[in-house]
Amino acid sequence: MVADTASIRSRLEGLQDLPTPVHSWVVEEGVDWTDDPAVWVWALLDYDDADKDAVFRLKDLVREVVKDTSGLWAYVRIRDANETEATA
């Protein structure tokens, strides 16, 4: 695979002035449904407090970071940080 998930996560963690606060990032690589290499990113945030437009801007920003870092497409998902804490 072309993606270096540690580099992508590091770049995401270093972003300043995000459109909405992110608690943590989960980054995985694999192949998508077309058998092409891709990256999946989950942003864990307080979903109830997030503005819809801010979430869209965050997704665009994440795709840009992944593209710049790896040249791959990013599938970006948003998860509620409270939901993951409850199931962990």
MOPE-V504436 format. One line per field, one symbol per residue. phi: phi as a letter, one per 40 degrees, with the letter a starting at -180 (. if undefined). psi: psi as a letter, one per 30 degrees, with the letter a starting at -180 (. if undefined). burial: # if it has 24 or more other C-alpha atoms within 12 Angstrom, else .. A space follows every 50 residues. Layout:
phi: ???
psi: ???
burial: ???
This chain:
phi: .ccbcccccccccccbfccacbcabbbbbibcccgccabbbbccaccccc cdccccccccccdccccccbgbcbcbbbbccccccccc
psi: lfkjeeeeeeeeffklhlfkkkelkkkllakafggkklkkkkkjljeffk keeeeeeeeeeeeeeeeeefglkkjkkkkkeeeeeef.
burial: ..###..##.##.......###.######........########....# ....#..##.#######.##.##########.......
